[in-house]
Amino acid sequence: MTTGLVFGKFMPVHTGHLALIEFARKQCDQLIVSMTISPDDVISPDLRLQWLTELLAPYSTIEVVAETNEFHDPTLTLWDATKLWAAFIKRRFPDVSVFFSSEEYAVPLAHHSGLQHVSFDPPRQQVPVSATLIRQQPACYWDYIPAVVRPYFVKKICLYGPESVGKTTLARQLAADYQTVFVPEMAREMITSNDFVLDDFIRIGRAQTEAVQQAERQANRILFCDTDVITTQIYSDIYLSQIPFILPELEQQVHYDVYALLDIDVPWIADDLRDQGHHRAEMLARFRAELDGRKLPYLLVSGSYPERLITLKNMADKLLGSD
C-alpha cells in the first residue's frame, strides 16, 4: 500500500492546491493532506482546516490533519530547514513513502528524508495562481477560489445612515452593476408599524445578521448591504430607550470593509414607517457618532443620487483593486 503526503499552509486553499491533491490522490492508496500551522498565520487555522475538510470530505482515501510548525526558524537556510522537516515527517508520518509538491524545497527535502518526490507543475502553468496572490488581490483571482472559501474574501460595503437617503435604491443598483447580490433592510420585511417591543429589535438584528451571512455565500467578489445591526441598536434606543444585550454581540459577527454614511442633502420621501423626518440632522449626527465611537472606517457620501452612485462605485472599485 502506497501512502502519500501533501503538505502546506493552504492560506487559503485554492484550485491549484486541489489540482495537486487530485494528482497525488490518483497515485496513492492513501493520501495524507497535512496543513501546517505557524504563529504568524494570517488566516485562522480552524477556518483553513474547515475549508480543507469540507472540500476533501468526498474522498475516503484522503486524511486531513493539522500540524504545528515546531521547526519554524526563518534564520535557517533552505538546506538546514529541510533537515528539520525531514525528521518531523519521518517521525509523524512513518508510513509515508512519497510526497507531492510544486515547491523548490522538494529536492533538498527528498534528499534528507529519503522519500520519493513527485513534482506537479512547478512553473504553475496549469493553475497560474498562489495563495499570496489571492490574499493580495482576491477579486482578480476569484475564479481560483473554491466556493466554500469565497465568503472570507467577499468585500462588504454597508450603506448606512438615517431614513430616506437612498440606501435601498443604491444597494439594488450597485448589485446590478457589479453582477452580485445585495442585502435588504430586513426590518422593512418584518414590521408594519413603529409600535415596537424589545423582542422586535432582537428578531430584526438576528435576521439582518443571518441575511448578510447568507448573502456572502452568493456574492460575486463584493456585497452591498442596506443597513446593519448598529442601525438596529440606534432605533431600539430611540423607540424604547434600551438596547438588547444580544445586538452588540450580533454586530461583532459581521465585518464591513467600509461604511458609506449617506448624507441628508436629498429630499425627504415619506412612507408609512418613516417618522424621523423632523430630526434628520440629529439622526445623521447620531449615526456618525456611532461610527466614530467604534473607530470604523467610513466615507460621507453626499450629492444627488447619480453623484452618490459614482462615489460608491469609486469606493467599490478601490476595494476590488481596480482603481
N, C-alpha and C positions, 0 to 999 in steps of 0.2 A: 504494500500500500504506500502510495506517494503522498506525503504531507508537505504542502507548500506554504509559503509565508509572503504576505504583502503587508508592508507597514508604512505609516506616515502620520502626519498630523491631521490631515483631512480637514483643513481650516479655510474654507469649507470643503466637504466632499463635492466633487463636480463630475461632469461626464467623462473627463479624462481619467479620473480615478476609477470610475465604473468600467471603462473600457479595459483598463489594466487588470482589474479584478476579474472581469469576464474572461479575458485572455488567460489568466492564471487558473481560473476555475476549470476550464476545459482541459487542462493538462495535469490535474491532480485528482486523487481520490478524496482528499480532504484539504481544505484551504483555511488557513488562519489569517484573518484580517486584523492586524494589531494597530490600534490608534494610540499614538504617543501623546502623553500629557506633560507639558513643561510649565514652569512657573510664569513665564511671560506670554502664555497663550492669550490671544485677543478675543477668542470666541470660547464660550463656556464649554468645558469638556463634556458635561452632561448633555448639552444640546447637540454637540457633534456626535456623541455616541448614540443619541436618539435617532439622528438622521441616518447614520450608518446602519443601525439595527433595523430600522424600518425599510430602508432600500434593499437590504440583503436578506430580509426575512424569507422571501420565496425560495431561497436556495438552502436545502437541507445539508449540503456538504460544506457550507461556509460557517465558520465560527468567528464571531466578532468579539474582540477583547479590548480592554483599555489598560495601558501600562504607563506608569510614571517614568519619566526620563531621568533615572537616577545618575546617569553618566553625562548629564548636560554640563559641558565645560567649553565655552566659546573660545578659550585661550588655546585649546589643543589644535594641532594640525589635523587635517582630514585623516591622515595615516594613523595617528595616535588615537583619534576619536573612534575610528572604526575598529580598533583593537578592543576597546571597551564594549562597543556594540556587539561585536562577535561573541565575546564572553557572555554577555547578557542573553543573547539569542540561544546559545548552546545550553545555558542554564535554565532559561524559562521555557524554551520550546525544543526539548531534546529530540522530538520525533521529526522535526523539520529536516528535509534533505535538500530543498531547493527554495530559493526566494526569487521574486519577480520585482523589477523596478525599471524606472526610466532615468534614474539619477546617476550622477558622476561618482557617488560614494560606492557604487555597486562593485567596482573592480577591487579596491582595497578591502572591502568587507568580505567578498568571496575569498580573497587570499587568506585573511585572518581566520575566517570561520571554517574554511574547508567545505562550505556548501556550494552546490551548483547555483549559478546565477543565470537567469533567463531574462534577457533585455526586451523591453517593449517600447518601441517607438521613441528612442532617446531624443530625436530632434522635434518631437511633438508635432508631427505633420498631420497625423490622423485627427487629433483633437488639439488644436493650437490655443491652449489656454493654461493658466496656472492659478492656484489658489490666491497668490499675491495679486495678480491682475484682477481677479474677481473682487477681492476686498477693496482694491483701489478704485475700480470703476465697474460696479456690478451691473449698471444699466447697459454698458457697452458689451458685456459678456453674458447677457441674460439667457441666451439660448443654451449656454453651457451649464446653467444652474438647474439641478433637479427640482421638480415641483415642490417636494417636501422642504427644500431649503429656501426657496424664494421668499416666503414671508419675512424671513430675517432681514433680507436686503431691500424690501419694499420701502421706498421713501414716502413719508407721510406729511402732508400739509393739512393743518387744521384751519378751516375758515371760521373765524371766531369774532364775536362782538355782539352788540345789542340787537334788538329786533329791527327788522326792515332795513337791512344794509346789503342785501343781495347774496347772502351765504348759499342758499339753496340753488338759486339760478346759476350762480357762478360755479358751484361744485358740479352741477349737472353738465354745464357747458365744457368745463375743463376735462371732465371724464371722457366726454365725447371726443374732444380734440386730441387727447393723449391715448385714446383707444384703451381705456381702463375702466374701472368701476369707481363709484363714489359711495360714501356712507351718508345716508339721510339723517335728519334730526329725528331721532326716534320718538321724542316727546310728542311730536305732531301726529304720529301714528297711534298714540296711546291715550291721549286725553281729548276731551270735548269741551272742557271749561277750565277756568283758573281757580276752581274751588278744590284746593288740594288738601290731602293728608300726608303725613310723613312717608308712608309706605309708597305713595305715588312717586316720590323722588328716588326712592330706593329702586323701584322697578325700572324707572327711566334710566338711572345710572347703570344698572346691570345690562339693560337692553342696548344702551349706547356702546358699552364696552364689548359686548358679545358681537355687535354688528361690525365693529372695527376688526376684531379678531377673525371673524368670518370673511370679511372683505379682503383682508391681507392674503388669504389663500387664493383669491381670484384675481388680484390686481396684476396689472402689467407694468412692472417697474415702479409705478407711483400710484398713490392713493390719496384722493381728496376727501376730506371729512367735514361735513357740515356740523359744526359744533363739537363739544366734548364734555367730559364729566366736570370740569371746572365750572362750566356754564350751569350744569345741573345744581352744583353747590351754591352758585350765586342766587339762582331763583328760589332754591329751598330757603335760603337765608332771608330773601326779600319777602316771600309769602308767609313763611312760618317762623321766622326768626330763630331757626336752628338748622343744623346740617347733620344728617345721619352719619354716624361714625364710619359706615362702610364706604361712603362716597370718596373720601381721600384714599382709601385702600384701592378702590377700583381705578382711581386716577393713575395710580402707580403701575397699573397693568399695561398701559399703552404709552409708548414714547412717540412724540411727534418730532420730526426733524426741524420744523419751523412752524410758527403761528403767523397767520395773516390776520391782523387786527383790522377789521373793516371800519372805516370812519363813518360818521353820521352825516356827511355832506351830500346826501342823496335824499330825495323826497320820502317822507313817511307814507307808507301804504298800510292802511288799517285792515284788520280782519277780525274774526270772532275771538281770537286768542291774544292778540297783541294789545297790551294795556299800559305800556310804559312810554308812550309817545311824548308825554309831557315831561319826561325825565331823561331825555336822550343824552344830554351832556353828562349828567351824573352817572348814567349807566355806562357810557363809554369810559369815564374815569374809573369806575369800579372794575370793569373788565381789564383795563390796562394795569391797574394796581395789582390785580391777582397775578398777572404775568410777571410784573416787576418783583413782587414779593417772592416768587418762586425762581427768579433769575432764569426764566425761559426765553429762548431766542424768538423774536417776533419782528414783524415789519408792519408799520401802519400803512394801510392801503387806502388811498383817497381818490377822489375824482369821479367822473362819470362811469357807468357800467363798462363801456368799451375800454376806458382807460384802466379800470381795475383789472379787467381781463388781461390786458397787455402786461401789467405789473405782475400779476400772478403767474403768467406764462414765463416771464423772465425768471421768477423765483423757482419755478419748476425746472426750467432748463438748467439753471445753476446747480440745483440738487442732482440732476441727472448727469451732470458733467458735460453738457453740450452748450455752455455759454461761450 
